[in-house]
Structure formats: structure tokens, C-alpha cells
Amino acid sequence: MQKPPYEITYDILKLITSISEKIGAINANYINKPSPTLRKQNRIKTIHSSLKIEGNTLSEAKIKALLENKKVIGPKKDVEEVLNAIAVYDSLEHYKPNSEVSFLKAHNILMKGLVNKPGTYRNESVGIAKNNTVEHIAPPFENVPFLMKNLFDYLKNDDEITLIKCCVFHYELEFIHPFIDGNGRMGRLWQTIILMDKYPVFAYLPFETSISKNQESYYNVLGACDKLGNSTKFIEYMLGIINTSIDTLLDFNNKIFSNEDRLRHFLSLDKKAFSRKDYMNVFKDISSATASRDLKKGIEMNHFKKTGEKNKTMYLPSEK
């Protein structure tokens, strides 16, 4: 395996520290599994932003309608792109980040009906033009299978941290340009899949939104890395995007967690029987009075039932 070239800079270390602290806050504040409504909203934003970068014209409202199996009016190609993306993003947990077979399967679904032989690497040379100028000539197509195997070997075998690996993979994929079309959306998709394998919250975090707000910066940093011959600047750029996206989810200054937020998270832990102390061990910052109010609310909502009295009180799942 030949390790892709990049350097670890001060800015990269600072961003990794910031992101890691915020992921800790996400886990501590029980929003690592957002509400179904928020998950749906963020899925729509992810699909809209990733496809908008590629020129798709459908609005978030139309994507929401397609997600709800409603008909919309729009260019056939744009509708097909969205339907394909919905199919992929609805089954993110089935893709294996280190599997090239899984990667090709995702491309097959994402680009079905949009290119010839989706899910297969290109068999012709390609270049990327901007303003009638060739900005990037991709490696010869004969080299693509080897380069992609090497890239997946890096994912599987290198001991680099996930936050860096996902950025390196994204950049290297764009550089190799293994497909005739769909490289950009596959780079962003696979970065999400790599991240969510370690941090499940990334399944619901639409970092593509930050990219789509300033696409020029995205393409400029890709071009700069091509000229430098390494992905260092792209790592810095993408970590900054991830950091900003997590800020949006956390909303440190305004987020107030309700008892329903806490109950929803606690129920996701699938505990069979528990005490108030067990509940407070999960939510270490709340008072015993708040815990009691939460548990009373849980009983009222038929999430669980109470048995025993005083210090022998236990809570058991309700039969719904």
C-alpha cells in the first residue's frame, strides 16, 4: 500500500480537537440520534445540497415530495437523480466503508439510468475543464483499478484517525476520477459513510449544505491540492466544513433540551429495567427533581411503567 501524500498541520490538529469535543458534546447531550423530523429534514438538505453542486435544479420542497412518493414537475434527469439519491441515503447503514464492492454498488444505484454501466470504473481518459481551460487531467483509465484498490487499502489498513481518512479519501477519489460521472457525489457520499461508521450522528449531518453555499471554494481547494500534489489543504477545508456543520446541529447558544429529548435518547439505549439512578447516570447534568419529572412524563406517555416504592422503585418497558 502506498499512503496518499498529506501533512498534519496545526490547523488540522486544532480542527480535530474542536470536532472531537463537539462530538463528545453531541453524545453527552443525547442528540446523537436526532428526532425523526430532524433526520428527515437533514436528509432532504443533504440530497438537495449534494445534487445542487452537480447542477440539479429541484428545490428542497420537490425533494421532500419525492421522498413522500408524490409526483413533481421537473426535468426527468433531475428527478431521476433525486430518486436514486433517496434510494442510496435511505440505506446508508448497509454500505461498508472499507469495501470496494459496496462502493461500486452505491455508484450503481446513485447513477442508475444516468450513465452507461453504472457501478463500473471508466474505460476512457477524462479531463476536467473550467472556463474552457483544462484544470485537471485524471490518471489513465488503465491505472484506475489499482489506484482505487490502493485507496481502499489505505482505508482498511492505515492507523490514521477517521476524521483525516475520510477527507483524504474524498480528495483522492476526486483526483483519480474513477467514473465517467458521479465522482463528486460519490466522494461526498462515501465521506459520510466513513464518518458514520465511527460516529453515527454523521448519518444525519448535512455537511454538503456548507459546501453548496460556496461551491467555488470547494473546487478551488481541489485545484490547489492538484497543483501541490497532496491533500493537506483539502483536509483543512473539509474539517472546517464538518466543524461548522456540527455547530449547526449543536447550536450551543440556543439549544434547550426537553424531557422528551432525554426520554427519546434513553429509550434508544433499550434498557430492560432501570432505576432513577440509572437514568441520572446517563444524564449527569440534571437534578434528581428533573429526573423524577422526566420519569413521570415517560409513564404518562406510556414509554414505561413504575414498580416498587421509594428506593426500590424500578421502571419497566410498557407493553405497547
Rosetta silent file (secondary structure, phi, psi, omega in degrees, C-alpha in Angstrom):
SEQUENCE: MQKPPYEITYDILKLITSISEKIGAINANYINKPSPTLRKQNRIKTIHSSLKIEGNTLSEAKIKALLENKKVIGPKKDVEEVLNAIAVYDSLEHYKPNSEVSFLKAHNILMKGLVNKPGTYRNESVGIAKNNTVEHIAPPFENVPFLMKNLFDYLKNDDEITLIKCCVFHYELEFIHPFIDGNGRMGRLWQTIILMDKYPVFAYLPFETSISKNQESYYNVLGACDKLGNSTKFIEYMLGIINTSIDTLLDFNNKIFSNEDRLRHFLSLDKKAFSRKDYMNVFKDISSATASRDLKKGIEMNHFKKTGEKNKTMYLPSEK
SCORE:     score description
SCORE:     0.000 S_00000001
   1 L     0.000  130.889  174.613    0.000    0.000    0.000 S_00000001
   2 L  -101.746  118.806 -176.534    1.232    3.467   -0.929 S_00000001
   3 L   -72.119  131.661  177.310   -0.058    6.050    1.528 S_00000001
   4 L   -58.853  145.292 -176.784   -1.630    9.136   -0.108 S_00000001
   5 L   -79.620  130.532  172.664    0.504   12.268    0.422 S_00000001
   6 L  -169.131  164.202  177.476   -0.532   14.861    3.014 S_00000001
   7 L  -122.413  151.149  175.753    0.824   16.626    6.110 S_00000001
   8 L   -94.550  111.815 -177.078   -0.710   17.135    9.546 S_00000001
   9 L   -99.055  171.052  176.577   -0.711   20.889   10.189 S_00000001
  10 H   -59.311  -42.248 -179.880   -1.503   22.959   13.274 S_00000001
  11 H   -62.467  -38.907  178.024   -4.853   23.931   11.731 S_00000001
  12 H   -63.776  -45.653  179.797   -5.726   20.275   11.173 S_00000001
  13 H   -62.690  -41.137 -179.727   -4.894   19.393   14.788 S_00000001
  14 H   -64.004  -41.898 -179.841   -6.909   22.375   16.067 S_00000001
  15 H   -68.997  -39.086  178.417   -9.948   21.394   13.977 S_00000001
  16 H   -62.298  -42.165  177.773   -9.736   17.732   15.016 S_00000001
  17 H   -61.274  -45.944 -179.613   -9.690   18.802   18.667 S_00000001
  18 H   -62.130  -47.201 -179.464  -12.708   21.065   18.141 S_00000001
  19 H   -63.025  -43.945 -179.206  -14.683   18.398   16.253 S_00000001
  20 H   -61.377  -42.031  178.090  -13.834   15.706   18.800 S_00000001
  21 H   -63.129  -40.054 -178.348  -15.004   17.922   21.671 S_00000001
  22 H   -72.385  -34.336  174.599  -18.257   18.665   19.861 S_00000001
  23 H   -64.520  -38.114  175.009  -18.876   15.005   19.076 S_00000001
  24 H   -61.053  -40.521  178.746  -18.408   14.401   22.804 S_00000001
  25 H   -66.791  -37.902  177.030  -20.995   17.119   23.482 S_00000001
  26 H   -59.746  -46.572  179.928  -23.386   15.516   20.989 S_00000001
  27 H   -67.356  -40.323 -178.018  -23.095   12.194   22.811 S_00000001
  28 H   -70.046  -30.260 -177.223  -23.306   13.806   26.252 S_00000001
  29 L   -99.997   17.848  170.887  -26.344   15.864   25.286 S_00000001
  30 L    51.671   40.778  171.967  -28.177   12.885   23.776 S_00000001
  31 L  -118.750   22.976  176.026  -28.616   14.265   20.273 S_00000001
  32 L   -74.360  -10.798  172.073  -26.559   11.574   18.553 S_00000001
  33 L  -128.392   83.584 -176.086  -29.917   10.197   17.380 S_00000001
  34 L   -58.528  164.493  179.923  -31.905   13.259   16.291 S_00000001
  35 L   -61.654  155.048  178.137  -35.687   13.179   16.149 S_00000001
  36 H   -54.050  -37.775  179.901  -37.309   11.573   13.076 S_00000001
  37 H   -64.398  -45.617  179.364  -38.430   15.018   11.909 S_00000001
  38 H   -65.940  -39.236  178.758  -34.910   16.458   12.143 S_00000001
  39 H   -60.698  -43.290 -179.614  -33.453   13.377   10.461 S_00000001
  40 H   -65.162  -44.046  179.102  -35.885   13.775    7.555 S_00000001
  41 H   -60.027  -44.076 -178.105  -35.151   17.494    7.236 S_00000001
  42 H   -70.393  -33.614  176.170  -31.410   16.891    7.227 S_00000001
  43 H   -63.903  -41.426  177.723  -31.707   14.047    4.701 S_00000001
  44 H   -63.000  -44.398  179.256  -33.568   16.408    2.358 S_00000001
  45 H   -62.077  -41.442  179.968  -30.875   19.086    2.856 S_00000001
  46 H   -61.010  -50.675 -177.952  -28.103   16.547    2.187 S_00000001
  47 H   -64.615  -44.575 -179.680  -29.633   15.305   -1.067 S_00000001
  48 H   -60.416  -47.074 -175.671  -30.552   18.811   -2.209 S_00000001
  49 H   -69.058  -44.166 -177.860  -27.110   20.254   -1.491 S_00000001
  50 H   -64.076  -40.127 -179.300  -25.064   17.385   -2.924 S_00000001
  51 H   -78.756  -30.009  176.567  -27.062   17.330   -6.167 S_00000001
  52 H   -61.360  -38.505  177.591  -27.228   21.130   -6.408 S_00000001
  53 H   -57.736  -31.563 -178.242  -23.420   21.152   -6.523 S_00000001
  54 L   -93.108    5.779  174.936  -23.745   18.946   -9.626 S_00000001
  55 L    99.385    6.122  178.220  -26.320   21.252  -11.254 S_00000001
  56 L   -68.213  138.181 -173.014  -29.610   19.658  -10.157 S_00000001
  57 L  -101.791   -3.489 -176.437  -32.424   22.216  -10.202 S_00000001
  58 L   -71.770  140.058 -179.613  -35.032   20.617   -7.921 S_00000001
  59 L   -79.635  167.417  175.452  -35.917   22.525   -4.757 S_00000001
  60 H   -59.558  -36.418 -179.695  -35.959   21.120   -1.228 S_00000001
  61 H   -63.315  -40.429  179.577  -39.774   21.171   -1.399 S_00000001
  62 H   -71.569  -35.454  176.889  -39.785   18.972   -4.506 S_00000001
  63 H   -65.900  -39.764  176.211  -37.234   16.596   -2.972 S_00000001
  64 H   -60.386  -41.772  179.178  -39.461   16.341    0.106 S_00000001
  65 H   -63.563  -43.082  177.910  -42.396   15.498   -2.152 S_00000001
  66 H   -64.413  -37.039  177.639  -40.404   12.767   -3.915 S_00000001
  67 H   -62.946  -28.410  179.418  -39.328   11.415   -0.527 S_00000001
  68 L   -96.213   17.142  177.409  -43.042   11.121    0.287 S_00000001
  69 L    62.065   31.793  175.869  -43.708    9.279   -3.009 S_00000001
  70 L   -99.584  155.322  178.967  -45.500   12.263   -4.549 S_00000001
  71 L   -83.725  144.228  176.749  -45.199   13.310   -8.174 S_00000001
  72 L  -133.204  159.223  176.046  -43.353   16.502   -9.054 S_00000001
  73 L   -99.151  127.802 -179.643  -42.792   18.518  -12.201 S_00000001
  74 L   177.264  169.287  178.015  -39.171   18.913  -13.230 S_00000001
  75 L   -55.222  135.843 -176.112  -36.511   17.767  -15.701 S_00000001
  76 H   -55.582  -42.662 -179.010  -36.584   13.984  -16.000 S_00000001
  77 H   -63.011  -41.885 -179.573  -32.836   13.695  -15.328 S_00000001
  78 H   -64.634  -41.694  178.093  -33.085   15.817  -12.172 S_00000001
  79 H   -63.024  -43.202 -179.478  -35.991   13.752  -10.846 S_00000001
  80 H   -63.862  -39.912  177.121  -34.098   10.540  -11.568 S_00000001
  81 H   -59.325  -43.748 -178.577  -31.008   11.860   -9.772 S_00000001
  82 H   -67.287  -45.215  179.669  -33.073   12.634   -6.681 S_00000001
  83 H   -60.549  -40.380  177.265  -34.875    9.270   -6.675 S_00000001
  84 H   -63.698  -44.241  179.826  -31.519    7.488   -6.969 S_00000001
  85 H   -63.497  -40.875  177.298  -30.055    9.552   -4.133 S_00000001
  86 H   -58.388  -44.086 -179.788  -33.074    8.817   -1.925 S_00000001
  87 H   -60.485  -39.499 -179.475  -32.566    5.088   -2.545 S_00000001
  88 H   -73.030  -50.074 -174.588  -28.911    5.320   -1.503 S_00000001
  89 H   -70.026  -21.371  176.333  -29.326    7.612    1.510 S_00000001
  90 L   -75.284  -11.989 -178.353  -32.255    5.568    2.849 S_00000001
  91 L  -129.720   35.340 -177.377  -29.945    2.566    3.207 S_00000001
  92 H   -54.944  -38.741 -175.086  -26.666    4.170    4.343 S_00000001
  93 H   -66.416  -13.302 -178.934  -26.190    1.649    7.145 S_00000001
  94 H   -85.827  -11.481 -178.549  -25.956   -1.200    4.610 S_00000001
  95 L   -90.788  139.394 -178.439  -22.788    0.153    2.975 S_00000001
  96 L  -102.533  118.407 -171.564  -19.389   -0.905    4.283 S_00000001
  97 L   -59.625  -30.765 -176.850  -16.857    1.947    4.217 S_00000001
  98 L   -93.390    5.339 -174.722  -13.838   -0.283    3.592 S_00000001
  99 L  -102.966  118.574  176.672  -15.469   -2.376    0.857 S_00000001
 100 H   -67.735  -33.057  177.269  -14.793   -1.546   -2.779 S_00000001
 101 H   -62.612  -44.504  178.339  -17.667   -3.865   -3.752 S_00000001
 102 H   -62.988  -40.106  178.767  -20.017   -1.844   -1.537 S_00000001
 103 H   -60.249  -46.868 -179.858  -18.656    1.376   -3.048 S_00000001
 104 H   -68.163  -34.476  176.433  -19.383    0.213   -6.604 S_00000001
 105 H   -62.304  -41.789  179.064  -22.847   -0.960   -5.574 S_00000001
 106 H   -62.751  -43.130  178.314  -23.600    2.536   -4.249 S_00000001
 107 H   -63.108  -38.063  179.416  -22.479    4.116   -7.529 S_00000001
 108 H   -59.208  -42.268 -179.791  -24.660    1.664   -9.436 S_00000001
 109 H   -75.278  -42.019 -176.068  -27.744    2.823   -7.502 S_00000001
 110 H   -65.047  -33.964 -173.526  -26.782    6.514   -7.439 S_00000001
 111 L  -112.620   13.723  179.439  -26.186    6.715  -11.205 S_00000001
 112 L   -58.479  128.887  179.674  -28.747    4.177  -12.466 S_00000001
 113 L    77.751   -0.976 -177.623  -30.297    5.409  -15.709 S_00000001
 114 L  -108.230  -26.612  178.154  -27.924    8.371  -15.811 S_00000001
 115 L  -138.509  161.236  173.002  -24.773    6.777  -17.265 S_00000001
 116 L   -75.136  136.980  177.407  -23.891    3.649  -19.203 S_00000001
 117 L    53.164   58.175  175.040  -22.737    0.791  -16.982 S_00000001
 118 L   -62.411  149.968 -179.389  -23.141    2.456  -13.564 S_00000001
 119 L    85.409   10.177  176.674  -21.120    0.787  -10.833 S_00000001
 120 L  -129.391  149.119  179.255  -18.088    0.218  -13.091 S_00000001
 121 L   -71.901  155.496 -177.836  -14.888    2.211  -13.455 S_00000001
 122 L   -65.064  152.773  176.264  -14.319    4.281  -16.573 S_00000001
 123 L  -123.585   31.916  175.937  -12.583    2.795  -19.605 S_00000001
 124 L  -149.690  161.032 -179.801  -11.566    6.056  -21.242 S_00000001
 125 L   -79.044  147.880  179.471   -9.403    9.055  -20.418 S_00000001
 126 L  -138.145  152.881  173.020  -11.030   12.154  -18.930 S_00000001
 127 E  -134.066  156.010 -179.670  -10.117   15.732  -18.157 S_00000001
 128 E  -111.039  120.099 -177.383  -11.922   18.373  -16.129 S_00000001
 129 E  -105.324  147.870  175.802  -12.397   21.730  -17.851 S_00000001
 130 E  -142.938  123.415 -178.474  -13.270   25.092  -16.320 S_00000001
 131 L    53.896   46.495  178.299  -13.886   28.232  -18.372 S_00000001
 132 L    63.618   16.881  177.117  -12.624   26.449  -21.495 S_00000001
 133 E  -121.302  133.599  178.310   -9.381   25.574  -19.706 S_00000001
 134 E   -73.725  114.402 -177.159   -8.380   22.042  -18.723 S_00000001
 135 E   -89.695  -30.904 -174.428   -7.959   22.190  -14.953 S_00000001
 136 E  -153.020  129.289  172.535   -7.229   18.538  -14.264 S_00000001
 137 E  -105.690  116.319 -177.214   -6.294   15.509  -16.324 S_00000001
 138 L   -70.442  156.428  177.681   -7.257   12.356  -14.449 S_00000001
 139 L   -55.490  153.466  178.626   -4.885    9.369  -14.314 S_00000001
 140 L   -53.802  144.436 -175.450   -5.091    6.960  -17.289 S_00000001
 141 H   -61.348  -27.560  179.191   -8.103    4.656  -17.065 S_00000001
 142 H   -62.572  -25.364 -177.001   -5.806    1.615  -17.042 S_00000001
 143 H   -88.262  -12.989 -172.854   -4.497    2.763  -13.643 S_00000001
 144 H   -57.744  -49.864 -178.538   -7.895    3.311  -12.017 S_00000001
 145 H   -57.041  -41.611  179.273   -8.451   -0.231  -10.614 S_00000001
 146 H   -66.543  -45.436 -178.225   -5.002   -0.243   -8.989 S_00000001
 147 H   -62.820  -39.590  179.359   -5.356    3.301   -7.625 S_00000001
 148 H   -70.656  -37.926  176.139   -8.779    2.549   -6.131 S_00000001
 149 H   -61.565  -42.654  179.098   -7.547   -0.706   -4.593 S_00000001
 150 H   -62.991  -38.628 -179.395   -4.670    1.214   -3.032 S_00000001
 151 H   -66.987  -39.813  177.311   -7.090    3.837   -1.705 S_00000001
 152 H   -71.962  -31.186  173.765   -9.289    1.191   -0.073 S_00000001
 153 H   -62.662  -38.320  176.553   -6.180   -0.496    1.346 S_00000001
 154 H   -62.299  -44.551  178.273   -5.373    2.849    2.989 S_00000001
 155 H   -59.701  -44.183 -173.491   -8.874    2.965    4.494 S_00000001
 156 H   -76.749  -38.319 -165.082   -8.628   -0.595    5.806 S_00000001
 157 H  -111.621  -20.827 -178.454   -5.041   -0.804    6.967 S_00000001
 158 L   -78.797  144.582 -176.753   -3.641    2.602    7.847 S_00000001
 159 L   -91.075   15.796  176.130   -3.866    3.622   11.510 S_00000001
 160 L   -62.811  152.464 -177.977   -4.680    7.258   10.679 S_00000001
 161 L   -72.263  153.482 -173.697   -7.697    8.683   12.529 S_00000001
 162 H   -59.651  -40.017 -177.392  -11.090    8.529   10.809 S_00000001
 163 H   -60.218  -32.506  177.248  -11.568   12.311   10.593 S_00000001
 164 H   -82.715  -43.650 -178.689   -8.444   12.569    8.420 S_00000001
 165 H   -54.621  -43.341 -175.673   -9.026    9.358    6.459 S_00000001
 166 H   -64.743  -35.883  178.841  -12.455   10.461    5.273 S_00000001
 167 H   -71.480  -42.117  178.446  -11.053   13.749    3.910 S_00000001
 168 H   -61.252  -45.401  179.865   -8.107   12.031    2.227 S_00000001
 169 H   -60.127  -45.521 -179.008  -10.430    9.502    0.599 S_00000001
 170 H   -57.615  -49.398 -179.010  -12.725   12.284   -0.650 S_00000001
 171 H   -64.450  -48.581 -176.421   -9.866   14.219   -2.229 S_00000001
 172 H   -61.639  -35.085  176.868   -8.120   11.180   -3.725 S_00000001
 173 H   -62.822  -43.837  179.016  -11.389    9.993   -5.246 S_00000001
 174 H   -65.654  -35.712  179.383  -11.851   13.348   -6.976 S_00000001
 175 H   -67.699  -46.482 -179.032   -8.222   13.219   -8.183 S_00000001
 176 H   -67.971  -35.895  179.399   -8.482    9.665   -9.557 S_00000001
 177 L    52.805   60.911 -169.827  -11.908   10.442  -11.052 S_00000001
 178 L   -70.769  -17.954 -177.580  -12.702    6.716  -11.372 S_00000001
 179 L  -113.604  158.091  174.738  -16.117    7.143  -13.017 S_00000001
 180 L   -64.030  -39.081  178.982  -17.296    8.905  -16.137 S_00000001
 181 L  -149.386  156.304  178.400  -19.821   10.755  -13.978 S_00000001
 182 L    96.083    7.548 -177.342  -20.882   10.836  -10.327 S_00000001
 183 H   -66.430  -43.062 -178.911  -17.421   11.310   -8.803 S_00000001
 184 H   -63.232  -48.988 -178.271  -18.326   14.405   -6.771 S_00000001
 185 H   -68.917  -29.919  176.048  -21.483   12.981   -5.257 S_00000001
 186 H   -71.227  -35.691  177.755  -19.719    9.656   -4.564 S_00000001
 187 H   -62.961  -43.533 -179.983  -16.878   11.493   -2.800 S_00000001
 188 H   -71.637  -40.086  177.477  -19.315   13.293   -0.519 S_00000001
 189 H   -60.820  -48.612 -174.348  -21.451   10.184   -0.002 S_00000001
 190 H   -71.157  -28.943  174.090  -18.501    7.970    0.897 S_00000001
 191 H   -62.122  -41.865  176.713  -17.060   10.558    3.255 S_00000001
 192 H   -60.954  -44.651 -177.398  -20.392   10.399    5.120 S_00000001
 193 H   -65.839  -39.596  177.455  -20.310    6.587    5.185 S_00000001
 194 H   -63.147  -44.798 -178.007  -16.730    6.521    6.510 S_00000001
 195 H   -66.646  -46.039 -173.662  -17.620    9.021    9.238 S_00000001
 196 H   -70.055  -19.035  175.761  -20.904    7.441   10.319 S_00000001
 197 H   -63.623  -31.951  178.538  -19.226    4.060   10.759 S_00000001
 198 H  -100.881  -36.081 -178.388  -17.410    5.581   13.744 S_00000001
 199 L  -125.146   94.377 -174.026  -19.747    8.457   14.599 S_00000001
 200 H   -54.332  -25.939 -177.678  -23.404    7.537   13.828 S_00000001
 201 H   -59.828  -24.121 -178.320  -24.529   11.170   14.062 S_00000001
 202 H   -68.786  -12.225  173.309  -22.968   11.838   10.638 S_00000001
 203 H   -65.981  -21.019 -175.352  -25.810    9.882    9.065 S_00000001
 204 H  -117.357   10.728 -173.258  -27.952   12.934    9.908 S_00000001
 205 L  -107.828  106.570 -174.129  -25.427   15.744    9.457 S_00000001
 206 L   -83.022   71.832 -178.114  -25.791   17.560    6.098 S_00000001
 207 L   -68.082  -17.839  176.952  -22.267   18.964    5.713 S_00000001
 208 H   -59.764  -26.905  179.980  -22.921   19.197    1.959 S_00000001
 209 H   -60.035  -42.640  179.864  -25.073   22.251    2.732 S_00000001
 210 H   -66.241  -35.242  178.512  -21.987   24.220    3.780 S_00000001
 211 H   -67.234  -44.884 -174.518  -20.181   23.171    0.591 S_00000001
 212 H   -66.731  -22.894  179.488  -23.077   24.153   -1.683 S_00000001
 213 H   -69.138  -24.561  177.536  -23.208   27.654   -0.157 S_00000001
 214 L  -145.985   72.390 -176.876  -19.774   28.360   -1.638 S_00000001
 215 H   -61.372  -30.807 -178.104  -19.063   25.808   -4.350 S_00000001
 216 H   -59.041  -40.661  178.845  -16.258   27.931   -5.738 S_00000001
 217 H   -62.632  -40.699  179.266  -14.194   27.377   -2.582 S_00000001
 218 H   -58.440  -50.128 -178.006  -14.734   23.608   -2.856 S_00000001
 219 H   -72.028  -33.055  179.283  -13.461   23.485   -6.430 S_00000001
 220 H   -64.853  -41.801 -178.366  -10.663   25.963   -5.757 S_00000001
 221 H   -71.328  -32.885  174.145   -9.223   23.898   -2.913 S_00000001
 222 H   -62.215  -44.180  179.470   -9.417   20.728   -5.033 S_00000001
 223 H   -65.152  -39.268  179.239   -7.488   22.541   -7.758 S_00000001
 224 H   -63.016  -40.911  179.136   -4.922   23.884   -5.289 S_00000001
 225 H   -66.171  -37.013  176.389   -4.264   20.373   -3.966 S_00000001
 226 H   -57.693  -43.850 -178.018   -3.807   19.071   -7.522 S_00000001
 227 H   -69.559  -35.902 -178.730   -1.076   21.665   -8.062 S_00000001
 228 H   -79.443  -22.921  179.744    0.588   20.961   -4.698 S_00000001
 229 L    81.140   19.092  175.119    0.434   17.192   -5.155 S_00000001
 230 L  -154.681  168.949 -173.248   -1.120   16.453   -1.746 S_00000001
 231 L  -102.094   14.463 -174.882   -4.457   16.716    0.062 S_00000001
 232 H   -55.047  -50.409 -178.217   -3.358   18.825    3.061 S_00000001
 233 H   -65.049  -33.955  178.746   -5.387   21.923    2.148 S_00000001
 234 H   -69.239  -36.971  176.009   -8.433   19.815    1.343 S_00000001
 235 H   -60.416  -46.819  178.699   -8.214   18.130    4.766 S_00000001
 236 H   -59.864  -44.780 -178.468   -8.145   21.580    6.390 S_00000001
 237 H   -62.335  -50.402 -175.536  -11.057   22.731    4.242 S_00000001
 238 H   -68.285  -36.321  176.644  -13.268   19.668    4.861 S_00000001
 239 H   -64.193  -35.397  175.515  -12.576   19.589    8.596 S_00000001
 240 H   -64.151  -40.888  177.663  -13.668   23.232    8.690 S_00000001
 241 H   -62.744  -45.981 -179.969  -16.891   22.289    6.872 S_00000001
 242 H   -62.577  -43.881 -179.745  -17.524   19.410    9.305 S_00000001
 243 H   -58.653  -45.495  179.129  -16.793   21.652   12.290 S_00000001
 244 H   -64.415  -40.643 -179.350  -19.313   24.254   11.080 S_00000001
 245 H   -63.894  -39.629  178.194  -21.940   21.583   10.390 S_00000001
 246 H   -66.348  -37.696  176.112  -21.646   20.194   13.900 S_00000001
 247 H   -56.504  -42.937 -179.226  -22.064   23.727   15.282 S_00000001
 248 H   -62.121  -41.662 -179.844  -25.354   23.959   13.404 S_00000001
 249 H   -68.294  -44.455 -177.654  -26.564   20.687   14.889 S_00000001
 250 H   -72.543  -41.500 -176.720  -25.483   21.512   18.406 S_00000001
 251 L    46.958   59.962 -172.274  -26.492   25.182   18.311 S_00000001
 252 L   -46.269  -40.549 -171.500  -24.571   25.662   21.556 S_00000001
 253 L   -79.368  -24.500 -171.075  -26.066   29.041   22.402 S_00000001
 254 L  -118.125  -13.713 -173.196  -29.741   28.276   21.824 S_00000001
 255 L   -71.430  122.588  174.783  -30.307   24.549   22.231 S_00000001
 256 L  -118.801  122.774 -175.477  -32.552   23.702   25.162 S_00000001
 257 L   -89.807  127.306 -178.898  -33.117   20.004   25.742 S_00000001
 258 L   -89.048  169.020  176.583  -36.613   18.973   26.736 S_00000001
 259 H   -64.161  -29.490  177.609  -37.625   15.985   28.815 S_00000001
 260 H   -68.801  -35.712  174.380  -38.856   14.403   25.579 S_00000001
 261 H   -58.521  -47.736 -178.339  -35.359   14.814   24.070 S_00000001
 262 H   -65.703  -44.579 -179.298  -33.879   12.999   27.063 S_00000001
 263 H   -62.113  -41.378 -179.824  -36.553   10.305   27.127 S_00000001
 264 H   -61.019  -44.130  178.692  -36.156    9.658   23.399 S_00000001
 265 H   -65.510  -45.031 -177.654  -32.421    9.176   23.801 S_00000001
 266 H   -61.794  -41.067  179.444  -32.763    6.998   26.891 S_00000001
 267 H   -64.788  -29.480  178.763  -35.309    4.754   25.185 S_00000001
 268 H   -67.743  -18.248  178.837  -32.907    4.303   22.257 S_00000001
 269 L   -78.055  -11.973  173.087  -30.489    2.618   24.706 S_00000001
 270 L    58.607   48.757  177.188  -33.045   -0.216   25.038 S_00000001
 271 L   -81.850  134.929 -175.437  -32.712   -0.772   28.773 S_00000001
 272 L   -78.292  -41.271  178.245  -34.991   -3.556   30.068 S_00000001
 273 L  -148.999  142.270 -175.770  -35.326   -2.319   33.645 S_00000001
 274 E  -156.132  161.679  177.546  -33.791    0.718   35.316 S_00000001
 275 L  -108.745  173.769  175.655  -33.890    2.984   38.338 S_00000001
 276 H   -61.579  -36.102  178.635  -33.842    6.771   38.619 S_00000001
 277 H   -62.169  -41.248  177.469  -30.131    6.473   39.425 S_00000001
 278 H   -60.460  -40.106  179.380  -29.570    4.604   36.143 S_00000001
 279 H   -63.877  -42.967 -178.744  -31.380    7.425   34.332 S_00000001
 280 H   -72.687  -22.586  176.078  -29.229   10.057   36.023 S_00000001
 281 H   -69.116  -25.878  175.948  -26.053    8.142   35.186 S_00000001
 282 H   -81.025  -41.149 -178.764  -26.884    8.766   31.516 S_00000001
 283 L  -111.663   84.347 -169.080  -27.801   12.439   32.071 S_00000001
 284 L   -73.017  -15.389 -174.899  -25.206   13.540   34.590 S_00000001
 285 L   -95.533   -0.916 -178.187  -26.059   17.256   34.497 S_00000001
 286 L   -97.201  156.597  178.811  -29.701   17.051   35.590 S_00000001
 287 L   -82.544  166.905  178.012  -31.005   17.197   39.157 S_00000001
 288 H   -64.868  -32.288  178.463  -32.869   14.392   40.909 S_00000001
 289 H   -67.244  -41.445  177.601  -36.030   16.507   40.719 S_00000001
 290 H   -64.271  -41.315  178.239  -35.648   16.890   36.953 S_00000001
 291 H   -60.508  -42.545  179.340  -35.067   13.141   36.625 S_00000001
 292 H   -62.543  -41.761  178.459  -38.254   12.465   38.592 S_00000001
 293 H   -64.889  -40.365  177.598  -40.236   14.812   36.348 S_00000001
 294 H   -59.669  -47.581 -176.187  -38.781   13.130   33.248 S_00000001
 295 H   -66.341  -36.737  176.053  -39.707    9.679   34.505 S_00000001
 296 H   -62.621  -41.523  177.717  -43.221   10.822   35.424 S_00000001
 297 H   -62.937  -40.243  178.560  -43.578   12.170   31.879 S_00000001
 298 H   -61.478  -38.120  177.066  -42.332    8.847   30.491 S_00000001
 299 H   -66.938  -44.163  179.795  -45.033    6.999   32.415 S_00000001
 300 H   -61.638  -33.585 -179.493  -47.696    9.426   31.166 S_00000001
 301 L   -86.604    3.319  177.849  -46.512    8.858   27.596 S_00000001
 302 L    63.673   30.750  175.000  -46.680    5.071   28.176 S_00000001
 303 L   -77.683  -34.375  179.154  -42.959    4.614   27.479 S_00000001
 304 E  -156.295  171.074  179.784  -42.524    2.557   30.657 S_00000001
 305 E  -124.582  157.414 -175.355  -44.312    1.650   33.877 S_00000001
 306 E  -100.751  141.387  174.913  -43.334    2.025   37.524 S_00000001
 307 E  -138.973  144.905 -179.154  -42.966   -0.771   40.042 S_00000001
 308 L    83.007  173.252 -177.988  -41.934   -0.647   43.738 S_00000001
 309 L  -131.153  153.713  175.732  -41.745    2.332   46.077 S_00000001
 310 H    50.480 -125.842 -174.365  -39.116    4.834   47.279 S_00000001
 311 H   -75.170   -2.307  176.574  -35.561    3.497   46.971 S_00000001
 312 H  -104.763   10.429 -179.987  -36.856    0.226   45.496 S_00000001
 313 L   -68.245  133.499  175.904  -38.646    1.929   42.608 S_00000001
 314 E  -131.690  158.919  179.935  -37.864    0.462   39.191 S_00000001
 315 E  -122.774  131.754 -177.331  -39.108    1.257   35.705 S_00000001
 316 E  -121.017  147.302  178.516  -40.002   -1.419   33.159 S_00000001
 317 E   -57.909  139.353  176.291  -40.786   -1.089   29.430 S_00000001
 318 L   -77.517  151.639  174.523  -44.501   -0.787   28.712 S_00000001
 319 L   -89.739  106.608 -175.756  -46.220   -3.342   26.549 S_00000001
 320 L  -100.178    0.000    0.000  -47.449   -1.260   23.611 S_00000001
